Amino acid sequence: MTFTRASDGSNLRFTGSHGDLAGRTMSVEAAVGDEAAEPVDLATYEFDMTKITVTMPSLDSPGSVVAEPLDTMLTEDGAAVFSRAFGASPVPAGDSLATVAGRVDVVSALG
């Protein structure tokens, strides 16, 4: 995902995003302009198990883990990378950066 400011072409590119359920963090590889990408813990989130549905896999179909929308909170490191790219962060560290939802299919290792 790339954010580009139209007025001067400043940009920030996020790749390789992944979430750590146990650590409750969302990390990305962040590149400011033409710089090499660096790992950044972009956001944290509260994990409410009542918003998670788990379906176990069977021989006939994959299982899944589905998360209903949840808010993410920008970390200090996330705010810093936005500030390096654009001179300011879109929201202060600790404020909601985005609302996300997700689905992961779980495939049985049998067979």
N, C-alpha and C positions, 0 to 999 in steps of 0.2 A: 504494500500500500504506500503510495507516495503523496505527500502534501506539498503543493507548490504555491508560493505567493505570486499572484499574477503581476504585481507591480514591479518586481525586480528579479523574479525567477528563483529566489531562495527556495530550497527544498529540503525535505526530510523524508527518507525512505525507510520503511519497516519491512523486514523480511523474516522468515523463519520463526514466526510467532508460535508460542506454545504455552500451555497452562500447566501449572503444577498444583494439582488438587490438594495434596497434603500441605504444601507450603503456601497455598492460596495466593500465588503470584502469576502474573502474565508477563512473560519475557519475550523480547524481540531482538533481532539484529538491527541496529539503527545506524544509518549513514546520513551525515549532514553534508549536503552539497556533494562534492566529489571525494570526500574523505572515505576511507575504508570503514566498513560496517563494524560496529562493536556491540557486544551483548549489553542489554539494558533491562533491568527489572522495571518494566513500564508501569504496571498497576498491580494493586492487590484487590481482593474481594472477600466478602463474607460468604460463607458457604452454608446455605440453608437446606438441610437434607429433605425437608418437606417439598422442595422444588425440584427434586431429582427422582426420575423414574428409571428403574433398572428392569430389563427384561432379559432373562437368561437364554443363551443360545440352545438350540436343539439340533438334531441331525438334519432337519428340514429347513431351518431358517436361522439367520444370525440373531443374536440378542442385541440389545442396545442400552446405552446410557443416555438419557435425554435430560438436559438442564433447562428449566424455564428461565426467562430473562432475569439477570441479576446485574446490579450496578458494580462498576469497577472504580477504584479510587486511584488517582494519579500518585505515583511515588515521587520522592525528592529527585531521584535519578531521572525519572520520566520528565518531570518539569524542567530539569537542567538541560536535557537534550532538545526539548522544544525551544528553550531560551537560546541555546547555541545556534539553532537553525534560524529562528525568527526574531530574536531579541526579547521574547516574552513567551510565557506558557499560555495555552488557551484557557486553562483553569489552574488555580493554585494547587500545590501538592496537598493531598488529602481530600480534595473535592472529586466529584464524579466525573470521570473522563468519558465513559461510554456505558451503554447497557448492552450486555451480550447474552446470547443463548447458544446452546450447542447440542450436537448429537454425535455419538460415537457408536459405530456398529461393532459388535463383539462376535468374532467368528470362532466357532468351535475348532479346537486343534485335533479333534478326533478324525480318523480316516485319512 
